[in-house]
Structures are given as structure tokens and as C-alpha cells.
Amino acid sequence: MRVFVASLATETNTFSPLFVDRRAFEEAFYCSPGNHPPTPTLCSAPVVAARRRSEADGFTLIEGTATWAEPAGLVSREAYESLRDEILDQLKAAMPVDVALFGLHGAMVARDYDDCEGDLLERAREIVGPDCVIGAELDMHCHLTPKRVAAADVLLTFKEFPHIDFLDRAEDLVDLCLRAARSEVKPVSAVFDCRSLSGFMTSIEPGRGFVDRIMAREGRDGILSISVAHGFQAADVYDVGTKVLVIADGEENRMKAAALAEALGHEILGWHRTAPGPYHYTPEEAIAQARAEPGQPIVFADRWDNPGGGVAGDSTVMIETLLKHPDLPAAIGALWDPVAVSLCRAAGIGARIPLRFCGKATPQSGSPIDAEVVVRGVSDELVIPFEESIVSLGPAAAITIGELDIVLVNGRAQTFSPPAFTQLGIDLARKKIVVVKSSNHFYAAFAPIAAKVHYLNTGGPYPYDATKVEYRKVRRPLAPLDPHPWL
């Protein structure tokens, strides 16, 4: 048995003014063949899972490039094509292979390529031929296009949001592809298109119970795998939207898979009437809510200025509100401002300096803050955990304005865990309110230390309301842009 594995991933917000070249991949995460670390990243988990299985089963594993760029705007054509061709050339050199595994995101968009993953998988199929098993792990916030479904034998998405299961799903992928290569199973896929932007969280109901139930269905009655592609609404591409993918064993179970996918899809659609999702507080509402609730810290997620959504993460809207309440012990981070970080690190811990910071990337980012700050802490490299992976925020600084502590970083990434604050000397237990720049990936690490967790709406710049976005490429009808054809 010969198995090839590689990873190429980013998440593209087509409305973002931040652009991605090859350097963005190389600076964020780039591993040449055989040099992937023992810990996985969000989208390179198939490399680690395949290594572990190779050690146990004794098959030959050939590793290709593994690379990731932080979510942002369009990827340059040159960057995508060069990395794609690098991996495909490695696949050609590895031939013959029985299994080809890919760690992808599923929402990469490059100039002239709206479906990068479909293009990659289609070209891989041309290389390996019809008998090789092709499998890929996708982030649940992907575009599940017909091209990639046709090109791959097995596609699996993460099930959890926050994404606490990316290594577990990679292990599922490797196992199912090996079983297929050994003719133990014959995967067939069925997709139900919800024609809707219907993402949901699995940290709360009804998403929590739904995912528990679909996991219990896997491995029974001919059903091998169930995935929900939530879609990524910050992308203007034809196949944006929520879809359910069910993989069954053999043609005799294809109709069963299709029926199950449709039933699950309609269940998700029913939540529009019964479970609209968590409330998103305005900045002033958040202050009032934090004051009213017992305990501390009260954690709020600034979801729409979340670097994981492809935006800068430099919005000052909540900072401006917190500064209007100087008596409230608070912390906010991590905000992207490499220039401010450089100035603070040069000044040193304890320095009191005038500083202009953040509020620069978009009109929705608020205004730059001008203040006299105290440099509370600095780091040459702020490294924080995210489940099994390690994430670098680059050089960083913590500054203080009265009772407010602010974390500034050189590298854009979500605030996944409390060390983003505590490694710079900020005691979160002493804060009444803590604001994190994240959508929901913060939840698993912050919920245990929080008296309560809530969500913010600071007005962007991520397009938080799809009905206010000018989509030009999406396939219509698509709820909530249009009346739903099935509701």
C-alpha cells in the first residue's frame, strides 16, 4: 500500500481588502515534504493522521507540501498555481499510489479560480486514474462543489464549531480511505443542497444535539459518514451555501444516503423558525449586560472583526465603547497592528508612551485610537494553543489605558485561548469583561474560565448580514437573500 498526503489551505473572504500571495503561505505555515511538525494545524491534520496510521499499519507514506495562509481576501493566481503545481508534481513523482489524501479548507478562492479545491482534486484525479482512492478533509465552512464531489471518493468535513475535532476527522478520513483501497467498503456520495446560508454552532443547542445524533448514525445501516458543509457567507461564489453530504457503502445504499441527506437538510432549515441562534449584543448592550451579570470575567466574542473570517482584526469599535466606561476592568485582544507592536517593543515594558493604534484596515474598523498608554508586556513571539495545534501571533505587546488592557499582535489569527492574554501578564480573573477577536473557536478554551459567554455585533467588517451584501455570482434562489423555495 502506497499513500500520498499533502495540504493546501486558506479561507477566502472575497469582500476583504487583504490579499494573499505566496509569501503569505510561506510566512504563516509552510512545510516541505517530510518536515511537517508532529502536531497538526487546522487543515494539515491528514498529514499527522496518516503518519500515525502508517506507523501502525506499515504502509508506505509519501508526504508532499503542507501549507496554510491566514484567512484573508483573494489569493493571487500565481500563488495558487505555483503551490498547486508543486503538490501535483510531488504526486506524479510518488506514483503509483493507492490512496491520495489532501488536507484542504474548502473556501479558497484565487483570481480566475472560484473553486480552487475542485480544480486541485480534478487535476489529481487525472494523475492517479480511476482506481486510486482520493480523500480530502474540509473545514465545515467550505463550498461543497459538484466538481470536488465528483473528483474525490471520500470528502469529510469537521463536525464541530468550534473546530475541536479536526484531528479526529482526519483520522476518520484516513481510515475510510484505507478501507476503500482494500475493497472493504465502496463509498458512494449523496448531497442535499439546502439553498440557504444556515451555519450553526455546536457549542449550543440545537447544533450540539444534532451533531451527536449524526455521529451516532455513522457506521450503521450502510451509512459510512455524514458531513454538513455550513458554507462561508463571506464569499461571492456560485456554490456558496449549506449542504449535507452522506457517504454510504455501495450503490445499493445510494438512495438511502440521498434520503438521509435531505431529511437532515430539512431539519437544519427548520431551525430558522425555532432556533435563530445566539443574540449578538451591540457594544453598549454588552457593557450593560456585563454589569448586570454576576461573576467575572464575562466573555464577549467580536465575531465580525474576526481574523478567521478573512478580515484584519483591527476594529476599535469596542475599544471606543470600553473607554467610555473607565471604571470597568476589561481586556480586549488580539488586535492586528504590526506598527504599534514595533513601537511598544522598542519602548519596553513599563514605558508610558503616546500611541496611535488600530482602526486602519476598512471603513468599518472604527477610527484609530490616540492615547497615552503603558506598555504592560511584550513578546518576541506570542504562541498559543488551539486544540492539538500551536498558533503563532508573532511579536506582540500588551498596553494599558486605565482599567483597560489591550493585546496587539504582529500576526493575524483568532484569539483561540487565554494565553493570548496571560502570557503578556494580563490576569483575566480580575476583569469584568473580556473581548476576544474570534467567531466561536475561542469557546472551548475560554468557556471554562468565563462566568458567561456572549457574542458581539460591532458592525463588521466581515459581512455579518448577507442581505446587505451585493452578491454577483451566487446561485439563486438562496435564503436569506430570497424567499426559501422549501420553507
C-alpha positions as CSV (number, residue, x, y, z in Angstrom):
1,M,0.0,0.0,0.0
2,R,1.3,3.4,-1.0
3,V,-0.3,6.6,0.3
4,F,0.3,10.2,-0.7
5,V,-0.7,13.1,1.6
6,A,-0.4,16.9,1.2
7,S,-2.2,20.1,2.3
8,L,-3.0,23.4,0.7
9,A,-5.5,25.7,2.5
10,T,-6.8,29.1,3.3
11,E,-10.2,30.6,3.7
12,T,-11.1,33.5,1.3
13,N,-13.3,36.4,2.2
14,T,-14.0,37.8,-1.3
15,F,-15.1,41.1,0.2
16,S,-11.9,41.6,2.2
17,P,-9.3,44.2,1.1
18,L,-6.5,41.9,2.3
19,F,-4.8,40.0,-0.5
20,V,-2.8,36.7,-0.4
21,D,0.4,36.0,-2.3
22,R,2.7,33.0,-2.0
23,R,4.7,34.8,0.8
24,A,1.5,34.8,2.9
25,F,1.6,31.0,2.8
26,E,5.3,30.7,3.5
27,E,5.1,33.1,6.4
28,A,2.1,31.6,8.0
29,F,2.8,27.8,7.7
30,Y,4.9,26.1,5.0
31,C,6.4,22.6,5.4
32,S,8.3,21.0,2.6
33,P,7.8,17.2,2.2
34,G,8.7,15.3,5.4
35,N,9.1,18.4,7.5
36,H,5.6,18.7,9.0
37,P,5.8,19.0,12.8
38,P,4.3,16.2,14.9
39,T,1.3,18.5,15.9
40,P,-1.4,19.2,13.3
41,T,-2.6,22.6,12.1
42,L,-6.3,23.1,11.4
43,C,-6.1,21.9,7.8
44,S,-3.0,19.7,7.7
45,A,-4.3,17.1,10.2
46,P,-4.4,14.4,7.5
47,V,-0.6,14.5,7.4
48,V,-0.4,13.7,11.1
49,A,-3.2,11.2,11.0
50,A,-1.6,9.4,8.0
51,R,1.8,9.3,9.8
52,R,0.2,7.7,12.8
53,R,-1.6,5.1,10.8
54,S,1.4,4.4,8.7
55,E,3.4,3.6,11.8
56,A,0.6,1.2,12.9
57,D,-0.2,-0.4,9.6
58,G,3.2,-0.4,7.9
59,F,2.1,1.1,4.5
60,T,4.4,3.5,2.6
61,L,3.6,7.1,3.2
62,I,4.8,9.8,0.8
63,E,4.4,13.3,2.1
64,G,4.0,16.4,-0.1
65,T,4.0,20.0,0.8
66,A,1.7,21.2,3.6
67,T,0.9,24.9,3.7
68,W,-1.7,27.4,5.0
69,A,-2.3,31.1,4.8
70,E,-4.3,33.0,7.3
71,P,-7.8,33.8,6.1
72,A,-7.9,37.0,4.0
73,G,-9.1,38.2,0.6
74,L,-8.4,36.8,-2.9
75,V,-5.3,34.6,-3.4
76,S,-3.2,35.6,-6.3
77,R,-3.3,33.4,-9.4
78,E,0.5,33.0,-9.2
79,A,0.4,31.8,-5.6
80,Y,-2.4,29.3,-6.1
81,E,-1.0,27.8,-9.3
82,S,2.6,27.6,-8.0
83,L,1.5,25.7,-4.8
84,R,-1.0,23.6,-6.7
85,D,1.6,22.5,-9.3
86,E,4.2,21.9,-6.6
87,I,1.9,19.4,-4.9
88,L,0.8,17.8,-8.1
89,D,4.3,17.4,-9.3
90,Q,5.1,15.6,-6.0
91,L,2.0,13.4,-6.6
92,K,3.3,12.5,-10.1
93,A,6.7,11.6,-8.6
94,A,5.1,9.4,-6.0
95,M,3.1,7.3,-8.5
96,P,1.9,4.7,-8.4
97,V,-0.2,5.3,-5.2
98,D,-3.3,3.5,-3.8
99,V,-4.6,6.5,-1.8
100,A,-4.1,10.2,-2.2
101,L,-5.1,12.3,0.8
102,F,-5.5,16.1,1.0
103,G,-5.9,18.5,3.8
104,L,-7.9,21.4,2.4
105,H,-10.1,24.1,3.7
106,G,-12.7,24.3,1.0
107,A,-13.2,28.0,0.8
108,M,-10.1,29.1,-1.1
109,V,-10.8,31.5,-4.0
110,A,-8.0,32.7,-6.2
111,R,-8.0,35.2,-9.1
112,D,-9.6,33.2,-12.0
113,Y,-10.3,30.2,-9.8
114,D,-13.5,30.3,-7.8
115,D,-13.2,26.6,-6.9
116,C,-9.5,26.0,-6.1
117,E,-10.1,22.8,-4.2
118,G,-12.2,21.4,-7.0
119,D,-9.5,22.3,-9.5
120,L,-6.8,20.6,-7.4
121,L,-8.8,17.4,-6.9
122,E,-9.8,17.2,-10.5
123,R,-6.2,17.5,-11.6
124,A,-5.1,15.0,-9.0
125,R,-7.7,12.5,-10.4
126,E,-6.2,12.9,-13.9
127,I,-2.8,11.9,-12.5
128,V,-3.8,8.9,-10.3
129,G,-6.5,7.5,-12.5
130,P,-9.9,6.0,-11.6
131,D,-8.7,3.2,-9.3
132,C,-6.8,5.3,-6.7
133,V,-8.8,6.4,-3.7
134,I,-8.8,10.2,-3.3
135,G,-9.9,11.6,0.0
136,A,-9.9,15.1,1.5
137,E,-10.7,16.7,4.8
138,L,-12.6,20.0,4.6
139,D,-13.4,22.7,7.1
140,M,-17.2,22.8,7.6
141,H,-17.1,26.4,6.4
142,C,-16.4,25.2,2.8
143,H,-18.1,25.3,-0.5
144,L,-19.2,21.8,-1.4
145,T,-19.0,22.0,-5.1
146,P,-20.0,19.3,-7.6
147,K,-16.6,19.3,-9.1
148,R,-14.8,18.2,-5.9
149,V,-17.6,15.7,-5.0
150,A,-17.1,14.1,-8.4
151,A,-13.3,14.0,-8.2
152,A,-13.0,12.5,-4.7
153,D,-14.1,9.2,-3.4
154,V,-14.3,10.5,0.2
155,L,-14.9,14.0,1.5
156,L,-15.3,14.7,5.2
157,T,-15.8,18.0,7.0
158,F,-15.2,18.9,10.6
159,K,-18.4,18.4,12.6
160,E,-17.7,20.8,15.4
161,F,-17.9,24.6,15.6
162,P,-15.7,25.5,17.4
163,H,-13.4,23.3,15.5
164,I,-12.2,20.9,18.2
165,D,-12.3,17.8,16.1
166,F,-10.1,18.4,13.1
167,L,-7.6,15.6,14.1
168,D,-10.4,13.2,14.8
169,R,-12.0,13.8,11.4
170,A,-8.6,13.4,9.7
171,E,-8.3,10.0,11.4
172,D,-11.8,9.1,10.1
173,L,-10.7,10.2,6.6
174,V,-7.5,8.0,6.6
175,D,-9.4,5.0,8.0
176,L,-12.2,5.2,5.5
177,C,-9.9,5.7,2.5
178,L,-7.7,2.8,3.6
179,R,-10.8,0.6,3.9
180,A,-11.9,1.7,0.4
181,A,-8.5,0.9,-1.0
182,R,-8.7,-2.5,0.5
183,S,-12.1,-3.1,-1.0
184,E,-13.7,-3.4,2.4
185,V,-16.2,-0.6,1.5
186,K,-17.3,1.1,-1.6
187,P,-18.1,4.8,-0.8
188,V,-20.9,6.5,-2.8
189,S,-21.9,10.1,-2.1
190,A,-25.2,11.9,-1.9
191,V,-25.6,15.7,-1.4
192,F,-28.6,17.7,-0.4
193,D,-28.4,21.4,-1.2
194,C,-30.3,23.4,1.5
195,R,-30.3,26.5,-0.8
196,S,-29.6,28.5,2.3
197,L,-26.8,30.1,4.4
198,S,-27.6,28.1,7.5
199,G,-24.5,27.7,9.6
200,F,-24.8,26.8,13.3
201,M,-22.7,26.4,16.4
202,T,-22.2,23.1,18.1
203,S,-21.4,24.6,21.5
204,I,-25.1,25.3,22.0
205,E,-28.4,23.7,21.0
206,P,-29.8,22.6,18.6
207,G,-26.4,22.1,16.9
208,R,-25.0,20.2,19.8
209,G,-27.6,17.5,19.8
210,F,-27.8,17.4,16.0
211,V,-24.1,16.6,15.7
212,D,-24.3,14.0,18.5
213,R,-27.1,12.2,16.6
214,I,-25.4,12.2,13.2
215,M,-22.2,10.8,14.7
216,A,-24.3,8.0,16.2
217,R,-25.7,7.2,12.8
218,E,-22.3,6.7,11.2
219,G,-21.2,3.1,10.8
220,R,-24.7,1.8,10.9
221,D,-27.1,0.5,8.2
222,G,-24.8,1.2,5.4
223,I,-24.0,4.8,6.3
224,L,-20.3,5.4,6.4
225,S,-20.1,9.2,7.0
226,I,-22.2,12.3,7.4
227,S,-20.9,15.8,6.9
228,V,-22.6,19.2,7.0
229,A,-20.9,21.9,4.9
230,H,-22.1,25.1,6.5
231,G,-20.7,27.3,3.7
232,F,-18.9,30.6,4.1
233,Q,-21.1,33.5,3.5
234,A,-18.2,36.0,3.1
235,A,-17.6,34.5,-0.4
236,D,-19.3,35.5,-3.6
237,V,-19.0,32.2,-5.4
238,Y,-21.6,30.1,-7.3
239,D,-21.8,27.2,-4.8
240,V,-21.9,29.2,-1.5
241,G,-24.4,27.8,1.0
242,T,-25.2,24.9,3.3
243,K,-25.2,21.3,2.1
244,V,-25.4,17.9,3.6
245,L,-23.1,15.1,2.4
246,V,-23.8,11.5,3.2
247,I,-21.4,8.7,2.2
248,A,-22.9,5.2,2.0
249,D,-21.4,1.8,1.4
250,G,-22.2,0.6,-2.1
251,E,-24.7,1.5,-4.8
252,E,-27.4,-0.4,-3.1
253,N,-27.3,2.3,-0.3
254,R,-27.2,5.4,-2.5
255,M,-30.9,6.1,-2.3
256,K,-30.8,5.7,1.5
257,A,-27.9,8.2,1.6
258,A,-29.8,10.7,-0.5
259,A,-33.0,10.4,1.6
260,L,-31.0,10.9,4.8
261,A,-29.1,13.9,3.4
262,E,-32.4,15.5,2.5
263,A,-34.0,14.8,5.9
264,L,-31.1,16.2,7.8
265,G,-31.1,19.3,5.5
266,H,-34.7,20.0,6.2
267,E,-34.1,19.6,9.9
268,I,-31.4,22.3,9.7
269,L,-33.7,24.5,7.7
270,G,-36.4,24.2,10.3
271,W,-34.2,25.9,12.8
272,H,-34.7,29.2,11.0
273,R,-38.2,29.3,12.7
274,T,-37.4,27.7,16.1
275,A,-33.7,28.4,16.8
276,P,-32.4,31.7,15.3
277,G,-29.0,31.4,17.1
278,P,-27.4,33.4,19.9
279,Y,-28.2,37.1,20.4
280,H,-25.4,39.5,19.3
281,Y,-25.1,42.5,21.6
282,T,-24.2,46.0,20.5
283,P,-21.2,47.4,22.3
284,E,-23.3,49.4,24.8
285,E,-25.6,46.5,25.3
286,A,-22.6,44.3,26.1
287,I,-21.4,46.8,28.8
288,A,-24.8,46.8,30.4
289,Q,-25.1,43.0,30.2
290,A,-21.7,42.5,31.8
291,R,-22.5,44.9,34.7
292,A,-25.8,43.1,35.3
293,E,-24.5,39.6,35.4
294,P,-22.8,38.1,38.5
295,G,-19.2,36.8,38.3
296,Q,-16.3,37.5,36.1
297,P,-15.0,37.5,33.5
298,I,-17.9,37.9,31.2
299,V,-16.5,36.9,27.8
300,F,-17.8,38.5,24.5
301,A,-16.7,37.4,21.1
302,D,-16.2,40.2,18.5
303,R,-17.4,37.8,15.7
304,W,-17.5,40.2,12.8
305,D,-14.0,41.5,13.3
306,N,-12.6,38.0,13.5
307,P,-9.3,37.4,11.5
308,G,-10.6,33.8,11.0
309,G,-13.2,35.4,8.7
310,G,-10.6,36.9,6.5
311,V,-10.7,40.5,7.9
312,A,-7.9,42.5,9.6
313,G,-9.0,42.2,13.3
314,D,-8.1,45.8,14.0
315,S,-11.6,47.2,14.7
316,T,-11.6,49.8,17.5
317,V,-15.4,50.0,17.8
318,M,-15.5,48.0,21.1
319,I,-12.4,49.8,22.4
320,E,-14.0,53.1,21.9
321,T,-17.0,51.9,23.9
322,L,-14.9,50.5,26.7
323,L,-13.0,53.8,27.0
324,K,-16.3,55.5,27.8
325,H,-16.6,53.3,30.9
326,P,-13.2,53.8,32.6
327,D,-14.4,52.2,35.8
328,L,-14.9,48.8,34.2
329,P,-11.9,46.4,34.4
330,A,-11.7,45.0,30.9
331,A,-9.4,43.3,28.4
332,I,-9.6,43.0,24.6
333,G,-7.5,41.2,22.1
334,A,-5.8,40.2,20.0
335,L,-5.8,43.2,17.6
336,W,-3.6,43.4,14.5
337,D,-1.2,46.4,14.3
338,P,2.4,45.5,13.5
339,V,3.5,49.1,13.6
340,A,2.1,49.7,17.1
341,V,3.7,46.4,18.3
342,S,7.0,47.5,17.0
343,L,6.8,50.9,18.8
344,C,5.8,49.2,22.1
345,R,8.5,46.6,21.9
346,A,11.1,49.3,21.3
347,A,9.8,51.4,24.2
348,G,9.9,48.4,26.6
349,I,7.8,47.2,29.5
350,G,6.8,49.9,31.9
351,A,7.2,52.7,29.3
352,R,4.4,55.3,29.2
353,I,4.1,56.5,25.5
354,P,1.7,58.3,23.2
355,L,0.4,55.7,20.7
356,R,-1.9,55.6,17.7
357,F,-3.2,52.1,17.1
358,C,-5.7,50.0,15.0
359,G,-8.7,51.3,13.2
360,K,-6.9,51.4,9.8
361,A,-8.0,48.5,7.6
362,T,-11.5,49.3,6.5
363,P,-14.2,52.0,7.0
364,Q,-15.9,49.5,9.4
365,S,-12.8,49.3,11.5
366,G,-13.6,52.4,13.5
367,S,-11.2,55.3,14.0
368,P,-7.5,54.9,15.1
369,I,-7.1,55.3,18.9
370,D,-4.8,58.0,20.1
371,A,-3.9,57.6,23.7
372,E,-1.2,57.7,26.3
373,V,-0.6,54.0,27.1
374,V,1.6,52.0,29.4
375,V,3.4,49.0,27.9
376,R,2.4,46.2,30.1
377,G,4.1,43.3,28.4
378,V,5.9,42.3,25.2
379,S,6.8,39.1,23.5
380,D,9.1,38.2,20.7
381,E,6.6,35.6,19.6
382,L,3.2,35.1,21.2
383,V,2.4,31.4,20.8
384,I,-1.0,30.0,21.9
385,P,-2.7,26.6,21.8
386,F,-5.7,25.7,19.7
387,E,-6.7,22.2,20.5
388,E,-3.8,19.9,19.2
389,S,-2.2,22.7,17.2
390,I,0.1,25.6,18.1
391,V,-0.6,29.0,16.7
392,S,1.8,31.9,16.5
393,L,0.6,35.5,16.7
394,G,4.1,36.8,16.1
395,P,5.7,39.6,18.1
396,A,3.1,41.1,20.5
397,A,2.6,43.8,23.1
398,A,0.0,44.4,25.8
399,I,-0.8,48.0,26.6
400,T,-2.9,49.5,29.4
401,I,-5.2,52.6,29.4
402,G,-6.6,52.9,32.9
403,E,-8.5,49.7,33.7
404,L,-8.4,48.5,30.0
405,D,-5.7,46.1,28.8
406,I,-5.3,45.6,25.1
407,V,-3.3,42.9,23.3
408,L,-1.7,44.0,20.0
409,V,-0.1,41.5,17.6
410,N,2.0,41.3,14.5
411,G,0.4,38.3,13.1
412,R,-3.3,37.9,12.2
413,A,-5.1,35.0,13.8
414,Q,-8.1,34.3,16.0
415,T,-7.8,34.7,19.8
416,F,-8.1,30.9,20.4
417,S,-7.2,30.7,24.1
418,P,-6.5,32.6,27.3
419,P,-2.7,32.6,26.9
420,A,-3.1,35.3,24.3
421,F,-3.7,37.5,27.4
422,T,-2.0,35.7,30.3
423,Q,1.4,35.3,28.6
424,L,1.6,39.1,28.5
425,G,0.8,39.5,32.2
426,I,-3.0,40.1,32.0
427,D,-5.0,38.4,34.8
428,L,-8.3,37.6,33.3
429,A,-9.9,36.7,36.6
430,R,-9.6,40.4,37.6
431,K,-11.5,41.6,34.6
432,K,-15.3,42.0,34.5
433,I,-15.4,41.9,30.7
434,V,-13.0,40.2,28.2
435,V,-13.5,40.7,24.5
436,V,-11.9,38.2,22.1
437,K,-11.4,38.6,18.4
438,S,-12.9,35.2,17.3
439,S,-16.1,33.8,15.9
440,N,-16.6,30.7,18.0
441,H,-13.2,28.9,18.1
442,F,-12.4,30.6,21.4
443,Y,-15.3,28.8,23.1
444,A,-13.7,25.6,24.2
445,A,-10.7,27.3,25.9
446,F,-12.5,30.4,27.3
447,A,-15.8,28.9,28.5
448,P,-14.2,27.1,31.5
449,I,-12.8,30.3,32.9
450,A,-15.8,32.5,32.0
451,A,-18.8,33.3,34.2
452,K,-20.8,33.7,31.0
453,V,-20.1,33.8,27.2
454,H,-21.8,36.1,24.8
455,Y,-21.4,37.4,21.2
456,L,-20.9,40.9,19.9
457,N,-22.0,42.7,16.8
458,T,-19.7,45.7,16.2
459,G,-20.9,46.2,12.7
460,G,-18.2,44.5,10.6
461,P,-16.1,44.5,8.6
462,Y,-17.0,40.8,8.0
463,P,-20.3,40.8,6.1
464,Y,-22.4,39.8,9.1
465,D,-25.8,40.3,7.3
466,A,-25.9,38.5,4.0
467,T,-29.0,40.5,2.9
468,K,-26.9,43.7,2.9
469,V,-24.2,42.2,0.7
470,E,-24.1,42.6,-3.1
471,Y,-23.5,39.0,-4.3
472,R,-23.0,38.7,-8.1
473,K,-22.1,35.1,-8.6
474,V,-24.1,33.0,-6.1
475,R,-26.7,30.6,-7.5
476,R,-30.2,31.8,-6.8
477,P,-32.6,31.4,-5.0
478,L,-30.5,31.4,-1.8
479,A,-32.0,32.2,1.6
480,P,-31.9,34.7,3.2
481,L,-31.3,36.6,0.0
482,D,-34.5,35.2,-1.5
483,P,-37.7,33.6,-0.2
484,H,-36.7,30.0,0.5
485,P,-38.2,27.5,-2.0
486,W,-38.8,24.8,0.6
487,L,-39.9,26.8,3.6
